[in-house]
């Protein structure tokens, strides 16, 4: 798990009372996972806390962490899903990252990248499926996996920059992290809400109003 999660150790015998941020510890050894909430909000509870109660074996512990890792991935389904993704990226001024996978399902590395670059890119996963074939054809993807980056426009209302394709060979964590670091925003941006649908401000005039206008 090196490089994808932070592992910390607290000695209850040598470290004194447990820090408040870690919560109550009733017994040892205790293995606990902390992860940020998926959505923003004005709540004091900024994280999700999960206790590990399965076999104390590396394989089982890794499986637990892989499953529980935060996921800030946009899962695109079809052309309408792609449009919604593009609109969200433009609304927040974020570079678009399209990850075309060779099979269904989300791997831990993709979860890690979505968390590491949260609010600095918008990462979409596009799985091989019939609804997504039009999206795959649009970008001319023939080899999987594949990753594309579409930088945001350099000025408001301007055209997006040329699409950049990942050419690093293997999809290793270090290579992908370096590639995305080059194209991600330097600072994270606050999420912007989707604008509400515009209400009709003009109402059809009554027959009396129409009569007055005609007379005038």
N, C-alpha and C positions, 0 to 999 in steps of 0.2 A: 504493500500500500504506500510505500515511500513516494512522496511527491504528489499524491492525490488526496491524502487526508493528513491532519495533524494528530499525532499521538502524544498524549501527556500522561505523566505518572505522578501520583500524590501518595506519599507515605503517611498513613494515618498515625503511625507510632512516633515518627520523627518530626512530622510537619505540624503538629499541634492540631487545633480545631480546623475542620474542613472549611474552606472559603465559601461564603454564601452563594457565590455564582455557581458552584458545583451541586448545590442542593443537598438534601439530607442523605447520608450514607448510613445504612442500618447494619451492614455487615461487610466483611472483607474476605476474599477480593471482590470488588464490584467493578464491572465494566459498563461504562455508560457512553452513549453517543449523543452529541449535541449538533444540531444542524439548524441553519436559519430557516425562517418561515418562507414559504414560496411567494406570498403576497405581502405588499406593504400595508400598513395600517397604523392607527393611533393607539395601538394596544401595548401594554407593558411587556407582554409575552412575545419577545423577539425571536425565540428559538423553540425548536421541538426537542424534547429530551426522551431518549429511549434507553431502557436498561437491557443489557444482553443476558439472557437466561438459558442459552443453549450450551452445546458441548464446548469445552475449553480446548478446542483444537484449531490450529491455524486455518484449515480449510473452511470450517464452519464459521469462524469469526470473520474471515474475509468475505464469505458469502453474505453474511449479515450486513457488513459495512457497504458492500457493493449495492445491495438492494436499498439500503436506507440513505444513500448519498443524495444530496439535494439535486433537483432536476429543474433547470430553467430553460428547457428546450422547447421550441415551437415545433409542434408536429404537424407538418403540412400534409393536407389530403386534397389533392386535385387542384385545378386552376383557381377555384374560388379561395381555397386555403392559401395559395401562394399570394393572391391579391391582398388578402387580409394581413398576411405576414409583411408584405412590402409596405402597406399603409402604416402599420405599426412602427416599422423601422424608420420610415420617413418622418412620421409624427414625432419621434424621439431623437431624430438626427443620428441614428446609429448605422454603422456599417452592417450590411447584410452578409451573413455567412450561411451558405447552403451546403449541407452535408448529405451526399447521395450514398446511401448504404447498400450493401450487397444482399442484405436479408433483413427481415423484420426484427424488431426488438432494439432496445437501447443498451449499449455497453457502458460500463463504468467510466471509461475514458471520456465519452461524450458528455456524461453528467459532470465530470470534473471540469471540462473546458467551459461548459455553460455556467458553472459557478465561478471559476477563476476569472472569466471575462464578463461577468454579469454587469449589465448596464454600460458596457463598453463596446459590445457587439450585440447583435441579435442573431442567435443561432437557430437555424431550422434544420430538422432532420426529415429527409424525403426518402421513404422506403420504397422498394420496388413493388408496385401494385398497379392494377389496371387504371384506377383513378389518377395515379401519378405519372402515367406514361406520357401524357401530353407535356408535363413539366420537364420530364427527363429529355424528351425530344427537343423542347424549346432551347435547352442549353447544350444540346449535342453530346450528352453523356453516353459513352459506350463502354467505359471501363469503370468498375466499382471496386472499392469505394472511391469517391471523388469529392473534392471540396472546392467551392468557389467563394470568392469575396467580392462583393459589390460595394465600393466605397460610397459614402453619402455625397450628395452634390456639394461642390465647393462654395456655392452661394445659394441663397434662398430662391427657389423657383428654377434653378439651373439644372442642367442635365447631369445624370450620374456619371461618375468616371468609368473607365473601361473595366470590365470584369477581369479579376485576377484568379488564375487557377493554381492550386497547390501542386507543385512539381517536386516535392521533397522525397518521392519514392515511398518508403514505408510509412505507415500511419502510426508512428511511435509518439509517445507523449511529449518527449523533449522537442522533437521536430515540429509537431503541431503547435506546441506552446510558443515556440520561437516565431513561427509563421504568423500566428494570430497576434502576437505582441507587436509585430510590425504594422499591422493594419487596424488594430483596435484603437479606440479613443484613449488619450492619455489619462483622462479623468472620467469617472463614472458619472452618468447623468441621472437625474431624478425621473422616474416614470411619469409620463403624461397620460391623462385619461382620454379615452376615445370621446370625441365631441358628440354631444347629443344631436339627434336628428332635428333639423330646422323645422319649426312650426310655421304654418302659413300665416303671414302677418296681414295679408290682404284678404278681406272678405268680400263676397259678392254683394254689391249694393242692393238695398231694397228697392221695390218699385217706386216708392215715394222719393227716394234719393235720386233715382234715375230721372224722375219727372222734374225735380228741381234742377238737375244738371242740364236737362234739355231746354228748360225755360231760360237758364242763364246763357 
